[in-house]
């Protein structure tokens, strides 16, 4: 028989009622379909074939684990034990199922179950596990596999939350007490079936005494009657939801509710003044606005719409009033012309009435108001009026000059009664046949009349008031025509860096024009025909009365061309359009890395290479070498010529001096001069070979000298001058190594001159 036990009492009495409906497990949490041990008793066959009832060895109950356990040691869940286990260590307990390795562990010897991690009921409320007892050695089950449940017991670790908050609501103004505004709802993630962790009550923290909230339902209602929108139109409430039925220690959450009072038509229109006075000139045209009046209404929207009408007044049909729908003003309009001399004042009575009247608020009084409007007509100076307007006069063609023909009369319709002066429009009397008296208006003849020539004369007579008027000043304005071509706005100084890249903007130009067209200037830029296809620059019209000059290539050099002149064509938008060609000078400059010009203009071409002295030295060396070659060739030719007898040249050239007395000619004949000469020459050759072995340069330079100097003393002296000159030119045009070699050659020459006797050939 296997038994169970939980940590503590586990609230067994309180939880028995929760265990029965869980997955139809029965009162002890058994699952009829989970395994053999949990099935109903069945008969097992025996060897004799007679069935008998199998004894159940597992007895289960549901285990409980408190969520969010924060202890240092694993939490003890319960203990499994089988009656097969005799305590000798032969039985091993095995646990499998949800979280069997990561969350729940079992002591294979004792059957103790522990939870190694903190559990969250809101993440997972229960775990289904399987337990089995097996033989430790053979791993053969000694008990059938059975399933049990570990339920995570809830604690109050989640506060209520308003998932739909913050709230916006509206309620009509002047609503009665207890009018529902809105219902708020808070949710709690804790277990609603266990304890009071998820039982929420509502309260209002801010918003009293205007509103209240029902603790259980969260319905917000008005707490004061007749709240007036015109006094205050918005309220912000703070609603709290607290679990544990609001008891101490419960968790809470809050949300805001913005309540707006909506408008109702509870305010009648009212004129700000009872009497209005407006003045208009008598010359005001018909259908013109005479005045605008407005009745104030504290309501908004359709509740503030009103109609105006003229109740009574003098001069019926002269005025009318309409409503301006955008401003709700009453607009008084003139229907008939005004005449100051006939009627100078009008009195009107205007009524303003609400269009949309709410019957619930009729007790507030009549939703209309009246006001008086007085319109004063101002006098305007009107021209004189002839009476009658057309006069027909007769005169005989034989009437003498100055005969009175008739009289015209005009009067001032204004109350001022100014004097009138008369005159004839000479455009209607070009030949001046008639005159009119300026004061009396009497028309008389000024020339003899001829009926056959002109039967009827139509004259126009002016009547002018004679009151003093200030003189009128006439301003004459000369209209502009397009007679100026556009030019550069300034004298541009364009700098082009040598390191400029292709497509780089080097200058932005604009233009000015002395003309002033009514619609403003519009200039068009382009390169003039000679430069339109150049390979160096291009021009881009920016369409805003400016243009940009760009490079087409890179690699500009001052030494190649220091200045470029670019002709720019500028055309205005006049009629007819005028244009001008302006030259833009572009200077090529040496610039730093930031594009700032360092130096501009042309530069002298400087050839790099050898200096002038070096060139002269090289030329001298070449000439010297040519001379040496010619000299060598000449000396070789001289060798082929017949030589002078050796005895004679020995007699002439050899002088031997001895300190002791000799035998005269016998002594001379006793010595072989050729042998002595060969002896000296062999010593000199040995010395030169030694020097050539020390310095390779000596071998290359002294050998030609030896070939030349071995012939005669004259050749030795001439070779000395050549060698000195050649070394001098090499020293002028060469570097330090060349100069060292020249000094070495000269020293060798000095040594050889000392060693070789002058009388040797």
Residue, then its C-alpha position, 0 to 999 in steps of 0.5 A: x500500500x502506498x500512502x501520501x502526505x503533504x507539507x502541513x495540513x495543506x488545508x485538507x478540509x477546505x480543499x476537499x470540495x475543490x478536488x472532486x470536480x478537477x478533471x473528473x478525478x473522484x474525491x482523491x484526485x484519481x484519474x480513471x483512465x490514467x493507468x492500471x492502478x487507477x482503473x476500477x478493480x479487475x480480475x487477474x488470471x491466475x495459473x489455475x484460470x480462476x479470476x481473483x481481485x487485484x489489491x490496489x497498492x497506491x492511495x493518492x490525494x492532490x498535492x499543493x505547492x504555495x506559489x512564489x515561495x522564496x525560501x532558501x531550501x527546496x519546498x517540500x511538496x509531499x511523500x510517496x510510499x509503497x507497501x512493497x518497500x520494506x525499507x531495505x533499499x530495494x525499491x526506487x521511486x521514479x517521477x515523470x511528467x510536467x516539470x519532473x526534472x526542471x521543477x520537481x524532484x523526488x528522492x528515489x530512496x524515500x519518495x520525498x517530492x520537492x519543488x526547486x523553483x518558484x512557481x507562478x499560478x498565473x503562469x501555470x495553475x497545476x502540473x500533472x505528474x506520474x509516479x512509479x516504484x521499480x526494483x532498484x536492480x532490475x528496474x522492473x516496476x513493482x507498482x503500476x504507473x499512476x498519475x497525480x496532480x500538483x496544484x499551485x496554491x494562489x497567493x494575493x500577488x496581483x493587483x487589480x488592473x483597469x485594462x480599458x482605462x483611462x476612460x472618457x465619458x459624457x453626461x448631459x448638464x443639469x442631469x438629475x441626481x444618480x444619473x449613470x455616467x459610465x461603468x469601469x471594470x478592473x481585473x485581477x489575475x489571482x485565483x477567483x475561486x480561492x479566498x478573496x484575492x480576486x474579489x474587487x471593490x471600487x471607490x472614488x478617490x478624486x471627484x467628490x462630491x460631484x460623482x460617486x461609484x458603486x463598490x461592487x459594479x463600478x458604475x459611476x453616477x452623478x452625486x449632485x443635481x443640476x450641474x451647469x456646463x456653463x459653470x464647469x464643463x469637465x471633471x477628472x475622476x480617480x477610481x480605485x479598485x482594491x482586492x481582498x474585498x477592500x480589507x487591509x493588506x489588499x492590493x489596489x489599482x487606479x484609473x482616471x475617468x474624464x467626464x465632460x458635461x454635454x450641452x443642453x438648451x437651458x439658456x435663452x438668447x440675450x442681447x448685450x444692449x437694449x438699444x443700438x445706434x448705427x449711422x449710414x450715409x444716404x448714398x449707401x447702395x441697396x443690399x448693403x449691410x447697415x448694421x450687425x447685432x448679436x444676441x449672446x447665448x451661453x449654449x453651444x452648437x445647435x442649442x445656440x442657433x437663433x433667428x432674427x426678425x424685425x417686429x415693428x418700426x417706421x419705414x416698412x420695407x426699407x430694411x431686412x434682417x437675416x442670420x449669419x450662420x457662421x457667427x449667429x449675428x443678425x445682419x440688417x440689410x438696406x432694401x430701398x435707397x436712403x434720402x437724408x432730406x426726406x427721412x434722416x432716422x429710422x427706429x427698428x425693434x429686433x427679436x432674437x429667438x432660439x431655433x431648437x427649444x428643449x421642452x424640459x427647460x421651458x420653465x427657465x423663461x422665454x427663449x427669445x429677447x428683443x432690442x431697439x435699433x436706431x439707424x441715422x442717415x448721414x447727409x451726403x453732398x449731392x450735385x445740383x439738380x436742374x428743374x426741369x432737367x431738359x429745356x427747349x429754347x427758340x431763337x431767330x437766326x437774325x438775332x443779334x449777338x448778345x440776344x438772350x435766348x433763355x434761362x436754366x435753373x438748378x438748386x442744391x438738394x442738400x440743406x446747405x443751399x450753396x450758390x450755383x455757377x453755370x458753364x457750357x460744355x464746349x465739346x457740345x459748342x465747338x464754334x462757341x455760338x452761345x454763352x451762359x451767365x455764370x450766376x443767373x443761368x441766362x443763355x445768350x447768342x455769341x455769334x450770328x446764327x444761320x438756320x440753313x447751316x445748323x438747325x438745332x444746337x444741343x448744348x450741355x450746361x454744367x451747374x456747379x456748387x460754389x462752396x470752397x473746396x480744397x484743391x485736388x492734387x493730380x499724381x502722374x505716374x510714368x509707366x515702365x516699359x522693358x528698355x533695360x537688359x539684365x546684367x550681373x548683380x555684382x562683379x564676380x571674382x571666381x576662384x577655381x582650385x587646381x584640385x577641383x573635381x568634375x561637377x563642382x560648383x565654383x560660382x553662383x551668379x544672379x542678375x539685376x534689371x533696372x526695369x520693374x515689371x508688375x509681376x516681378x523679374x524672371x531671368x534665364x541663364x545660358x552660356x553664350x554660343x562661343x562657349x556653349x560646347x566648351x570642355x571646361x565649364x557648364x552652366x545650370x539655371x536654378x530657376x530662381x533667378x540664379x545660375x550655378x557654374x560647374x566644372x566639366x573636368x578636373x585637373x586644371x593647371x595655372x601654368x597651362x592657363x591661369x584665367x578663363x573667360x566665360x561668356x554668360x547670356x542673361x535674358x529677362x521675361x519682358x515683352x519684348x525680351x532683352x538680353x545681354x552677354x556678361x563675361x565671368x572671369x575664372x582664375x585658377x589658384x593653388x588651394x589648400x585642403x579646405x579649398x582656400x586659395x593660396x596663390x593665383x595667376x600665371x606661374x613661370x615654367x620651371x624645368x626640373x633636372x640638372x642645373x646649368x653648371x652641371x650641363x656645362x660640366x657634362x658638355x666639357x667632359x664630352x668635349x674632353x673625351x673627344x679630344x682624348x680619343x683624337x689624341x690617342x688615334x694621332x699617337x697610334x699613327x705616329x707609332x707607324x712612322x720610322x723612328x730616329x736611330x736609337x743611338x743618335x737619340x741616346x747621344x742627344x737625350x741621355x746625360x749621365x752624371x757621375x761623381x767619380x772620374x770615369x774612363x770617358x767614352x769607355x764608361x759610356x759604352x759600358x752601360x746599356x741605356x736600353x736596359x736602364x730605361x727598361x728597368x725604370x719602366x718595369x718599376x713604374x709598371x709594377x707601381x701602377x699595377x699596385x695602385x690599380x689593385x687598390x682602386x678600380x677607378x685608377x685602373x679605368x682612368x690611368x691606363x689611357x694616361x699610361x698609353x699616352x705618357x709612355x711615348x714621350x715627355x711631351x705626351x706626358x705633359x699634354x696628358x697632365x693638362x688633359x687629366x686636370x681639365x677632365x677632373x675639373x669638369x667632373x668635379x663641377x658637374x658631379x656629386x660627392x662620390x664623383x668629387x672624391x674620385x677626381x681627387x683620387x685620380x689627381x693624387x695618382x697622377x702626382x705620384x706617377x709624375x714623381x716616380x717617372x723620370x722626365x728623361x724617360x720615353 
